[in-house]
Amino acid sequence: MKNLANYISLSRILFSILLVFTEALSPLFFIIFMFCGFTDIVDGYIARSYALTSDFGAKLDSIADIVFFMAYLLVLLPVLCYDYLISLWIIVIFIIKSLSITIGYIRFGKFALIHTYLNKLTGLLLVLLPFILVLGSSGLSIVFVCLVASVASIEELLIIIRSQKLALDCKSIFKFI
């Protein structure tokens, strides 16, 4: 029981790797996608509810999130990048997020993924996006998700640049204004 949350995070890593081998928006994609999303919710809940939190568990959860997101992008990019400008936009968002992580690591010695409201909203939109795409509403949905992700990424970068110490639970840039 002591390592249950870590095993759940580890299963998300393994199933994220399996996700890469699925066809975008196929039934198998959705089964693995929903399993990974479920494990993302459950591991943290179990760790907090049963006092099983640890630095290792938090790092493993962040690694699982990154692996899942990369697998998600690899599978869905062909669907999302129906237009050159959308492709470019997604690349810019990725560069900003990578810059934030790099600057956070240089400044604070750890991977800085800030839990802002906009990052949480971006995560929710990314979870909903495959379901919206299946329903046939793609163009505006993708633009909206990219817009929110852009603002969230810029906000996170500004928080990391302006922070004197790492505050992973900083909810908004407005803390600094």
VEXLO-948548 format. One record per atom (N, C-alpha, C): residue in one letter; atom name; x, z, y. Coordinates in steps of 0.05 Angstrom, whole numbers, plus 5000, padded with zeros to 4 digits. Layout:
// residues N
+---+----+------+------+------+
| r |  a |   xx |   zz |   yy |
+---+----+------+------+------+
| a | CA |    X |    Z |    Y |
...
+---+----+------+------+------+
END
This chain:
// residues 177
+---+----+------+------+------+
| r |  a |   xx |   zz |   yy |
+---+----+------+------+------+
| m |  N | 5017 | 5000 | 4976 |
| m | CA | 5000 | 5000 | 5000 |
| m |  C | 5017 | 5000 | 5025 |
| k |  N | 5041 | 5012 | 5023 |
| k | CA | 5058 | 5016 | 5046 |
| k |  C | 5066 | 4989 | 5059 |
| n |  N | 5069 | 4968 | 5043 |
| n | CA | 5077 | 4942 | 5053 |
| n |  C | 5055 | 4921 | 5052 |
| l |  N | 5030 | 4929 | 5049 |
| l | CA | 5008 | 4911 | 5046 |
| l |  C | 5006 | 4892 | 5070 |
| a |  N | 5008 | 4902 | 5094 |
| a | CA | 5006 | 4885 | 5118 |
| a |  C | 5028 | 4864 | 5119 |
| n |  N | 5052 | 4873 | 5110 |
| n | CA | 5075 | 4854 | 5109 |
| n |  C | 5070 | 4832 | 5088 |
| y |  N | 5059 | 4840 | 5066 |
| y | CA | 5053 | 4820 | 5045 |
| y |  C | 5032 | 4800 | 5055 |
| i |  N | 5013 | 4809 | 5071 |
| i | CA | 4992 | 4792 | 5082 |
| i |  C | 5005 | 4772 | 5102 |
| s |  N | 5023 | 4782 | 5119 |
| s | CA | 5038 | 4765 | 5137 |
| s |  C | 5054 | 4744 | 5122 |
| l |  N | 5067 | 4753 | 5101 |
| l | CA | 5084 | 4736 | 5085 |
| l |  C | 5066 | 4714 | 5072 |
| s |  N | 5042 | 4721 | 5063 |
| s | CA | 5024 | 4701 | 5051 |
| s |  C | 5016 | 4680 | 5072 |
| r |  N | 5014 | 4688 | 5098 |
| r | CA | 5008 | 4669 | 5119 |
| r |  C | 5031 | 4649 | 5122 |
| i |  N | 5055 | 4658 | 5120 |
| i | CA | 5078 | 4640 | 5121 |
| i |  C | 5077 | 4620 | 5098 |
| l |  N | 5072 | 4630 | 5074 |
| l | CA | 5071 | 4612 | 5051 |
| l |  C | 5048 | 4592 | 5053 |
| f |  N | 5025 | 4601 | 5060 |
| f | CA | 5002 | 4583 | 5062 |
| f |  C | 5005 | 4564 | 5086 |
| s |  N | 5019 | 4572 | 5107 |
| s | CA | 5024 | 4554 | 5129 |
| s |  C | 5042 | 4531 | 5120 |
| i |  N | 5061 | 4537 | 5103 |
| i | CA | 5078 | 4515 | 5092 |
| i |  C | 5060 | 4496 | 5076 |
| l |  N | 5042 | 4507 | 5060 |
| l | CA | 5023 | 4490 | 5045 |
| l |  C | 5006 | 4473 | 5063 |
| l |  N | 4999 | 4484 | 5086 |
| l | CA | 4982 | 4470 | 5105 |
| l |  C | 4994 | 4443 | 5113 |
| v |  N | 5020 | 4442 | 5115 |
| v | CA | 5035 | 4418 | 5123 |
| v |  C | 5029 | 4395 | 5104 |
| f |  N | 5023 | 4401 | 5079 |
| f | CA | 5019 | 4381 | 5059 |
| f |  C | 4989 | 4373 | 5056 |
| t |  N | 4973 | 4381 | 5075 |
| t | CA | 4945 | 4374 | 5074 |
| t |  C | 4939 | 4351 | 5093 |
| e |  N | 4917 | 4338 | 5089 |
| e | CA | 4908 | 4317 | 5108 |
| e |  C | 4893 | 4331 | 5131 |
| a |  N | 4898 | 4323 | 5155 |
| a | CA | 4885 | 4335 | 5178 |
| a |  C | 4855 | 4334 | 5175 |
| l |  N | 4842 | 4357 | 5180 |
| l | CA | 4813 | 4360 | 5180 |
| l |  C | 4800 | 4355 | 5153 |
| s |  N | 4815 | 4355 | 5131 |
| s | CA | 4804 | 4353 | 5105 |
| s |  C | 4793 | 4380 | 5096 |
| p |  N | 4777 | 4381 | 5074 |
| p | CA | 4767 | 4407 | 5065 |
| p |  C | 4790 | 4426 | 5057 |
| l |  N | 4811 | 4416 | 5044 |
| l | CA | 4834 | 4433 | 5038 |
| l |  C | 4848 | 4444 | 5063 |
| f |  N | 4850 | 4427 | 5083 |
| f | CA | 4861 | 4436 | 5109 |
| f |  C | 4845 | 4460 | 5119 |
| f |  N | 4819 | 4457 | 5119 |
| f | CA | 4802 | 4479 | 5130 |
| f |  C | 4803 | 4504 | 5113 |
| i |  N | 4805 | 4502 | 5087 |
| i | CA | 4807 | 4525 | 5070 |
| i |  C | 4833 | 4541 | 5076 |
| i |  N | 4855 | 4526 | 5077 |
| i | CA | 4881 | 4539 | 5082 |
| i |  C | 4882 | 4549 | 5111 |
| f |  N | 4872 | 4533 | 5130 |
| f | CA | 4871 | 4541 | 5158 |
| f |  C | 4855 | 4567 | 5162 |
| m |  N | 4832 | 4569 | 5150 |
| m | CA | 4816 | 4593 | 5153 |
| m |  C | 4829 | 4617 | 5139 |
| f |  N | 4842 | 4612 | 5116 |
| f | CA | 4856 | 4634 | 5103 |
| f |  C | 4878 | 4644 | 5121 |
| c |  N | 4893 | 4627 | 5133 |
| c | CA | 4915 | 4635 | 5151 |
| c |  C | 4904 | 4650 | 5175 |
| g |  N | 4882 | 4640 | 5186 |
| g | CA | 4870 | 4654 | 5209 |
| g |  C | 4860 | 4682 | 5201 |
| f |  N | 4848 | 4684 | 5177 |
| f | CA | 4839 | 4710 | 5167 |
| f |  C | 4862 | 4729 | 5163 |
| t |  N | 4884 | 4720 | 5152 |
| t | CA | 4907 | 4737 | 5148 |
| t |  C | 4919 | 4747 | 5174 |
| d |  N | 4917 | 4730 | 5195 |
| d | CA | 4927 | 4737 | 5221 |
| d |  C | 4911 | 4761 | 5233 |
| i |  N | 4886 | 4761 | 5227 |
| i | CA | 4869 | 4783 | 5237 |
| i |  C | 4873 | 4808 | 5220 |
| v |  N | 4873 | 4804 | 5194 |
| v | CA | 4873 | 4827 | 5175 |
| v |  C | 4899 | 4842 | 5175 |
| d |  N | 4922 | 4828 | 5177 |
| d | CA | 4948 | 4842 | 5174 |
| d |  C | 4951 | 4863 | 5196 |
| g |  N | 4945 | 4856 | 5221 |
| g | CA | 4947 | 4875 | 5243 |
| g |  C | 4927 | 4898 | 5241 |
| y |  N | 4903 | 4891 | 5233 |
| y | CA | 4882 | 4911 | 5229 |
| y |  C | 4891 | 4932 | 5208 |
| i |  N | 4900 | 4922 | 5186 |
| i | CA | 4909 | 4941 | 5164 |
| i |  C | 4933 | 4958 | 5174 |
| a |  N | 4952 | 4945 | 5187 |
| a | CA | 4975 | 4959 | 5196 |
| a |  C | 4968 | 4982 | 5215 |
| r |  N | 4950 | 4976 | 5234 |
| r | CA | 4942 | 4996 | 5254 |
| r |  C | 4923 | 5017 | 5241 |
| s |  N | 4905 | 5009 | 5225 |
| s | CA | 4885 | 5027 | 5213 |
| s |  C | 4897 | 5048 | 5194 |
| y |  N | 4918 | 5039 | 5180 |
| y | CA | 4930 | 5057 | 5160 |
| y |  C | 4958 | 5067 | 5169 |
| a |  N | 4964 | 5064 | 5195 |
| a | CA | 4990 | 5073 | 5205 |
| a |  C | 5013 | 5061 | 5190 |
| l |  N | 5012 | 5035 | 5186 |
| l | CA | 5033 | 5021 | 5171 |
| l |  C | 5049 | 5003 | 5190 |
| t |  N | 5047 | 5007 | 5216 |
| t | CA | 5061 | 4990 | 5235 |
| t |  C | 5091 | 4995 | 5233 |
| s |  N | 5106 | 4974 | 5238 |
| s | CA | 5135 | 4977 | 5238 |
| s |  C | 5147 | 4954 | 5255 |
| d |  N | 5171 | 4957 | 5264 |
| d | CA | 5185 | 4936 | 5278 |
| d |  C | 5187 | 4911 | 5261 |
| f |  N | 5195 | 4916 | 5235 |
| f | CA | 5197 | 4893 | 5217 |
| f |  C | 5170 | 4879 | 5214 |
| g |  N | 5149 | 4894 | 5211 |
| g | CA | 5122 | 4882 | 5208 |
| g |  C | 5114 | 4866 | 5232 |
| a |  N | 5120 | 4876 | 5256 |
| a | CA | 5114 | 4862 | 5280 |
| a |  C | 5129 | 4836 | 5282 |
| k |  N | 5155 | 4837 | 5274 |
| k | CA | 5171 | 4813 | 5274 |
| k |  C | 5162 | 4793 | 5254 |
| l |  N | 5155 | 4803 | 5230 |
| l | CA | 5145 | 4785 | 5209 |
| l |  C | 5118 | 4772 | 5217 |
| d |  N | 5101 | 4787 | 5231 |
| d | CA | 5076 | 4776 | 5241 |
| d |  C | 5081 | 4754 | 5262 |
| s |  N | 5100 | 4759 | 5279 |
| s | CA | 5107 | 4738 | 5300 |
| s |  C | 5119 | 4713 | 5286 |
| i |  N | 5136 | 4717 | 5266 |
| i | CA | 5147 | 4694 | 5252 |
| i |  C | 5124 | 4679 | 5238 |
| a |  N | 5106 | 4694 | 5225 |
| a | CA | 5083 | 4681 | 5212 |
| a |  C | 5066 | 4666 | 5232 |
| d |  N | 5062 | 4677 | 5256 |
| d | CA | 5047 | 4663 | 5276 |
| d |  C | 5061 | 4636 | 5284 |
| i |  N | 5087 | 4638 | 5288 |
| i | CA | 5102 | 4614 | 5296 |
| i |  C | 5102 | 4593 | 5273 |
| v |  N | 5106 | 4601 | 5249 |
| v | CA | 5105 | 4582 | 5226 |
| v |  C | 5078 | 4569 | 5224 |
| f |  N | 5057 | 4586 | 5227 |
| f | CA | 5029 | 4576 | 5225 |
| f |  C | 5024 | 4556 | 5248 |
| f |  N | 5032 | 4562 | 5272 |
| f | CA | 5028 | 4545 | 5295 |
| f |  C | 5043 | 4518 | 5291 |
| m |  N | 5068 | 4520 | 5282 |
| m | CA | 5083 | 4495 | 5277 |
| m |  C | 5070 | 4478 | 5256 |
| a |  N | 5061 | 4490 | 5234 |
| a | CA | 5047 | 4475 | 5213 |
| a |  C | 5022 | 4462 | 5223 |
| y |  N | 5007 | 4478 | 5239 |
| y | CA | 4982 | 4469 | 5251 |
| y |  C | 4988 | 4444 | 5268 |
| l |  N | 5008 | 4446 | 5285 |
| l | CA | 5015 | 4423 | 5302 |
| l |  C | 5024 | 4399 | 5286 |
| l |  N | 5041 | 4403 | 5266 |
| l | CA | 5050 | 4381 | 5250 |
| l |  C | 5027 | 4366 | 5237 |
| v |  N | 5007 | 4380 | 5228 |
| v | CA | 4985 | 4367 | 5214 |
| v |  C | 4966 | 4354 | 5235 |
| l |  N | 4961 | 4368 | 5257 |
| l | CA | 4941 | 4358 | 5276 |
| l |  C | 4952 | 4339 | 5298 |
| l |  N | 4978 | 4338 | 5302 |
| l | CA | 4989 | 4321 | 5323 |
| l |  C | 4980 | 4292 | 5321 |
| p |  N | 4979 | 4280 | 5297 |
| p | CA | 4970 | 4252 | 5296 |
| p |  C | 4941 | 4249 | 5306 |
| v |  N | 4925 | 4270 | 5302 |
| v | CA | 4897 | 4269 | 5311 |
| v |  C | 4896 | 4275 | 5341 |
| l |  N | 4912 | 4294 | 5350 |
| l | CA | 4911 | 4302 | 5378 |
| l |  C | 4924 | 4282 | 5397 |
| c |  N | 4945 | 4268 | 5387 |
| c | CA | 4960 | 4251 | 5405 |
| c |  C | 4950 | 4222 | 5403 |
| y |  N | 4925 | 4219 | 5410 |
| y | CA | 4912 | 4193 | 5410 |
| y |  C | 4920 | 4177 | 5435 |
| d |  N | 4934 | 4190 | 5453 |
| d | CA | 4941 | 4178 | 5479 |
| d |  C | 4969 | 4187 | 5486 |
| y |  N | 4984 | 4169 | 5498 |
| y | CA | 5012 | 4175 | 5506 |
| y |  C | 5013 | 4199 | 5525 |
| l |  N | 4995 | 4201 | 5544 |
| l | CA | 4996 | 4223 | 5563 |
| l |  C | 4989 | 4250 | 5550 |
| i |  N | 4971 | 4250 | 5530 |
| i | CA | 4965 | 4275 | 5516 |
| i |  C | 4990 | 4283 | 5500 |
| s |  N | 5003 | 4264 | 5487 |
| s | CA | 5028 | 4270 | 5472 |
| s |  C | 5049 | 4282 | 5491 |
| l |  N | 5053 | 4270 | 5514 |
| l | CA | 5072 | 4280 | 5533 |
| l |  C | 5064 | 4308 | 5543 |
| w |  N | 5039 | 4313 | 5547 |
| w | CA | 5029 | 4338 | 5556 |
| w |  C | 5035 | 4360 | 5535 |
| i |  N | 5029 | 4354 | 5510 |
| i | CA | 5034 | 4374 | 5489 |
| i |  C | 5064 | 4380 | 5487 |
| i |  N | 5081 | 4360 | 5491 |
| i | CA | 5110 | 4364 | 5490 |
| i |  C | 5119 | 4382 | 5513 |
| v |  N | 5107 | 4378 | 5537 |
| v | CA | 5114 | 4395 | 5560 |
| v |  C | 5105 | 4423 | 5555 |
| i |  N | 5082 | 4428 | 5544 |
| i | CA | 5073 | 4455 | 5537 |
| i |  C | 5093 | 4468 | 5518 |
| f |  N | 5100 | 4453 | 5498 |
| f | CA | 5120 | 4463 | 5478 |
| f |  C | 5146 | 4470 | 5491 |
| i |  N | 5155 | 4454 | 5510 |
| i | CA | 5180 | 4459 | 5524 |
| i |  C | 5178 | 4485 | 5540 |
| i |  N | 5156 | 4488 | 5554 |
| i | CA | 5152 | 4512 | 5571 |
| i |  C | 5151 | 4537 | 5553 |
| k |  N | 5137 | 4536 | 5530 |
| k | CA | 5135 | 4558 | 5512 |
| k |  C | 5163 | 4564 | 5501 |
| s |  N | 5178 | 4544 | 5493 |
| s | CA | 5205 | 4548 | 5483 |
| s |  C | 5223 | 4560 | 5504 |
| l |  N | 5221 | 4551 | 5529 |
| l | CA | 5236 | 4562 | 5551 |
| l |  C | 5230 | 4592 | 5555 |
| s |  N | 5204 | 4599 | 5553 |
| s | CA | 5196 | 4627 | 5556 |
| s |  C | 5208 | 4644 | 5534 |
| i |  N | 5207 | 4634 | 5509 |
| i | CA | 5218 | 4649 | 5487 |
| i |  C | 5249 | 4652 | 5490 |
| t |  N | 5262 | 4631 | 5498 |
| t | CA | 5291 | 4632 | 5502 |
| t |  C | 5299 | 4651 | 5525 |
| i |  N | 5286 | 4648 | 5548 |
| i | CA | 5292 | 4666 | 5570 |
| i |  C | 5286 | 4695 | 5563 |
| g |  N | 5263 | 4700 | 5549 |
| g | CA | 5256 | 4727 | 5540 |
| g |  C | 5278 | 4738 | 5522 |
| y |  N | 5288 | 4721 | 5504 |
| y | CA | 5308 | 4731 | 5485 |
| y |  C | 5334 | 4737 | 5500 |
| i |  N | 5342 | 4720 | 5519 |
| i | CA | 5366 | 4724 | 5534 |
| i |  C | 5364 | 4750 | 5551 |
| r |  N | 5341 | 4753 | 5564 |
| r | CA | 5337 | 4776 | 5582 |
| r |  C | 5333 | 4802 | 5568 |
| f |  N | 5317 | 4802 | 5545 |
| f | CA | 5309 | 4827 | 5533 |
| f |  C | 5319 | 4831 | 5504 |
| g |  N | 5333 | 4811 | 5493 |
| g | CA | 5344 | 4813 | 5467 |
| g |  C | 5324 | 4811 | 5444 |
| k |  N | 5299 | 4802 | 5450 |
| k | CA | 5279 | 4798 | 5429 |
| k |  C | 5261 | 4775 | 5437 |
| f |  N | 5247 | 4765 | 5417 |
| f | CA | 5228 | 4743 | 5422 |
| f |  C | 5205 | 4754 | 5438 |
| a |  N | 5200 | 4742 | 5461 |
| a | CA | 5179 | 4752 | 5479 |
| a |  C | 5155 | 4733 | 5478 |
| l |  N | 5135 | 4741 | 5462 |
| l | CA | 5110 | 4727 | 5462 |
| l |  C | 5090 | 4747 | 5474 |
| i |  N | 5083 | 4742 | 5499 |
| i | CA | 5066 | 4760 | 5515 |
| i |  C | 5037 | 4757 | 5507 |
| h |  N | 5023 | 4779 | 5504 |
| h | CA | 4995 | 4779 | 5495 |
| h |  C | 4976 | 4778 | 5519 |
| t |  N | 4979 | 4758 | 5536 |
| t | CA | 4961 | 4755 | 5559 |
| t |  C | 4933 | 4746 | 5551 |
| y |  N | 4915 | 4750 | 5569 |
| y | CA | 4887 | 4740 | 5564 |
| y |  C | 4887 | 4710 | 5560 |
| l |  N | 4903 | 4695 | 5576 |
| l | CA | 4904 | 4666 | 5573 |
| l |  C | 4917 | 4657 | 5547 |
| n |  N | 4937 | 4672 | 5538 |
| n | CA | 4948 | 4665 | 5512 |
| n |  C | 4928 | 4670 | 5489 |
| k |  N | 4913 | 4692 | 5492 |
| k | CA | 4892 | 4698 | 5472 |
| k |  C | 4871 | 4676 | 5473 |
| l |  N | 4863 | 4668 | 5497 |
| l | CA | 4843 | 4647 | 5499 |
| l |  C | 4853 | 4621 | 5487 |
| t |  N | 4878 | 4614 | 5493 |
| t | CA | 4891 | 4590 | 5481 |
| t |  C | 4890 | 4592 | 5450 |
| g |  N | 4897 | 4615 | 5439 |
| g | CA | 4895 | 4618 | 5410 |
| g |  C | 4867 | 4614 | 5399 |
| l |  N | 4848 | 4625 | 5413 |
| l | CA | 4820 | 4621 | 5404 |
| l |  C | 4812 | 4592 | 5405 |
| l |  N | 4819 | 4578 | 5427 |
| l | CA | 4813 | 4550 | 5430 |
| l |  C | 4827 | 4533 | 5408 |
| l |  N | 4851 | 4541 | 5402 |
| l | CA | 4866 | 4526 | 5381 |
| l |  C | 4853 | 4530 | 5353 |
| v |  N | 4841 | 4554 | 5349 |
| v | CA | 4827 | 4559 | 5324 |
| v |  C | 4801 | 4542 | 5323 |
| l |  N | 4787 | 4541 | 5346 |
| l | CA | 4762 | 4526 | 5347 |
| l |  C | 4766 | 4496 | 5347 |
| l |  N | 4788 | 4486 | 5356 |
| l | CA | 4793 | 4458 | 5360 |
| l |  C | 4788 | 4441 | 5335 |
| p |  N | 4799 | 4448 | 5312 |
| p | CA | 4794 | 4431 | 5288 |
| p |  C | 4764 | 4428 | 5282 |
| f |  N | 4749 | 4449 | 5286 |
| f | CA | 4720 | 4448 | 5281 |
| f |  C | 4706 | 4430 | 5302 |
| i |  N | 4715 | 4431 | 5326 |
| i | CA | 4704 | 4414 | 5347 |
| i |  C | 4711 | 4385 | 5341 |
| l |  N | 4735 | 4380 | 5332 |
| l | CA | 4744 | 4353 | 5326 |
| l |  C | 4727 | 4341 | 5303 |
| v |  N | 4720 | 4357 | 5283 |
| v | CA | 4703 | 4348 | 5261 |
| v |  C | 4676 | 4340 | 5271 |
| l |  N | 4666 | 4354 | 5291 |
| l | CA | 4640 | 4348 | 5302 |
| l |  C | 4640 | 4322 | 5319 |
| g |  N | 4664 | 4312 | 5324 |
| g | CA | 4666 | 4286 | 5338 |
| g |  C | 4672 | 4288 | 5368 |
| s |  N | 4675 | 4312 | 5378 |
| s | CA | 4680 | 4315 | 5407 |
| s |  C | 4710 | 4320 | 5411 |
| s |  N | 4725 | 4299 | 5417 |
| s | CA | 4754 | 4303 | 5417 |
| s |  C | 4766 | 4301 | 5445 |
| g |  N | 4762 | 4279 | 5460 |
| g | CA | 4776 | 4274 | 5484 |
| g |  C | 4776 | 4297 | 5504 |
| l |  N | 4753 | 4305 | 5513 |
| l | CA | 4751 | 4326 | 5533 |
| l |  C | 4760 | 4353 | 5521 |
| s |  N | 4754 | 4358 | 5496 |
| s | CA | 4762 | 4383 | 5483 |
| s |  C | 4793 | 4386 | 5483 |
| i |  N | 4806 | 4365 | 5476 |
| i | CA | 4836 | 4365 | 5475 |
| i |  C | 4847 | 4370 | 5503 |
| v |  N | 4836 | 4356 | 5523 |
| v | CA | 4845 | 4360 | 5551 |
| v |  C | 4840 | 4388 | 5560 |
| f |  N | 4817 | 4400 | 5553 |
| f | CA | 4811 | 4427 | 5561 |
| f |  C | 4831 | 4447 | 5548 |
| v |  N | 4836 | 4444 | 5522 |
| v | CA | 4855 | 4461 | 5508 |
| v |  C | 4883 | 4458 | 5520 |
| c |  N | 4891 | 4434 | 5526 |
| c | CA | 4918 | 4429 | 5538 |
| c |  C | 4919 | 4442 | 5566 |
| l |  N | 4898 | 4441 | 5581 |
| l | CA | 4897 | 4453 | 5608 |
| l |  C | 4900 | 4483 | 5606 |
| v |  N | 4885 | 4496 | 5589 |
| v | CA | 4887 | 4525 | 5586 |
| v |  C | 4914 | 4533 | 5575 |
| a |  N | 4924 | 4518 | 5555 |
| a | CA | 4951 | 4523 | 5544 |
| a |  C | 4973 | 4520 | 5565 |
| s |  N | 4970 | 4501 | 5583 |
| s | CA | 4990 | 4497 | 5604 |
| s |  C | 4991 | 4520 | 5623 |
| v |  N | 4967 | 4529 | 5632 |
| v | CA | 4966 | 4552 | 5650 |
| v |  C | 4976 | 4577 | 5637 |
| a |  N | 4969 | 4581 | 5611 |
| a | CA | 4978 | 4604 | 5596 |
| a |  C | 5008 | 4604 | 5593 |
| s |  N | 5020 | 4581 | 5587 |
| s | CA | 5049 | 4579 | 5583 |
| s |  C | 5064 | 4584 | 5609 |
| i |  N | 5054 | 4573 | 5631 |
| i | CA | 5066 | 4578 | 5657 |
| i |  C | 5064 | 4607 | 5665 |
| e |  N | 5041 | 4619 | 5660 |
| e | CA | 5037 | 4648 | 5666 |
| e |  C | 5057 | 4664 | 5650 |
| e |  N | 5059 | 4659 | 5624 |
| e | CA | 5078 | 4674 | 5607 |
| e |  C | 5106 | 4671 | 5617 |
| l |  N | 5114 | 4647 | 5624 |
| l | CA | 5141 | 4642 | 5635 |
| l |  C | 5146 | 4658 | 5660 |
| l |  N | 5127 | 4658 | 5678 |
| l | CA | 5129 | 4674 | 5703 |
| l |  C | 5131 | 4704 | 5698 |
| i |  N | 5115 | 4713 | 5679 |
| i | CA | 5116 | 4742 | 5672 |
| i |  C | 5144 | 4749 | 5662 |
| i |  N | 5155 | 4732 | 5644 |
| i | CA | 5181 | 4738 | 5632 |
| i |  C | 5203 | 4737 | 5654 |
| i |  N | 5201 | 4718 | 5672 |
| i | CA | 5220 | 4716 | 5694 |
| i |  C | 5219 | 4740 | 5713 |
| r |  N | 5194 | 4748 | 5719 |
| r | CA | 5190 | 4769 | 5740 |
| r |  C | 5192 | 4798 | 5729 |
| s |  N | 5189 | 4801 | 5703 |
| s | CA | 5189 | 4828 | 5691 |
| s |  C | 5217 | 4841 | 5692 |
| q |  N | 5217 | 4867 | 5698 |
| q | CA | 5242 | 4882 | 5697 |
| q |  C | 5248 | 4891 | 5669 |
| k |  N | 5226 | 4896 | 5654 |
| k | CA | 5229 | 4904 | 5625 |
| k |  C | 5207 | 4889 | 5610 |
| l |  N | 5212 | 4885 | 5584 |
| l | CA | 5194 | 4870 | 5568 |
| l |  C | 5168 | 4885 | 5563 |
| a |  N | 5146 | 4873 | 5571 |
| a | CA | 5119 | 4885 | 5567 |
| a |  C | 5102 | 4865 | 5552 |
| l |  N | 5103 | 4867 | 5525 |
| l | CA | 5089 | 4847 | 5508 |
| l |  C | 5059 | 4848 | 5512 |
| d |  N | 5048 | 4870 | 5521 |
| d | CA | 5019 | 4873 | 5525 |
| d |  C | 5011 | 4868 | 5554 |
| c |  N | 5027 | 4856 | 5570 |
| c | CA | 5020 | 4849 | 5598 |
| c |  C | 4997 | 4829 | 5597 |
| k |  N | 4974 | 4835 | 5609 |
| k | CA | 4950 | 4819 | 5606 |
| k |  C | 4949 | 4795 | 5625 |
| s |  N | 4964 | 4797 | 5647 |
| s | CA | 4961 | 4775 | 5667 |
| s |  C | 4984 | 4776 | 5687 |
| i |  N | 4990 | 4754 | 5699 |
| i | CA | 5010 | 4752 | 5720 |
| i |  C | 5001 | 4767 | 5745 |
| f |  N | 4975 | 4772 | 5747 |
| f | CA | 4965 | 4786 | 5771 |
| f |  C | 4974 | 4815 | 5773 |
| k |  N | 4987 | 4824 | 5752 |
| k | CA | 4999 | 4851 | 5752 |
| k |  C | 5022 | 4851 | 5773 |
| f |  N | 5034 | 4827 | 5778 |
| f | CA | 5057 | 4825 | 5796 |
| f |  C | 5050 | 4818 | 5824 |
| i |  N | 5025 | 4812 | 5829 |
| i | CA | 5017 | 4802 | 5856 |
| i |  C | 5005 | 4825 | 5872 |
+---+----+------+------+------+
END
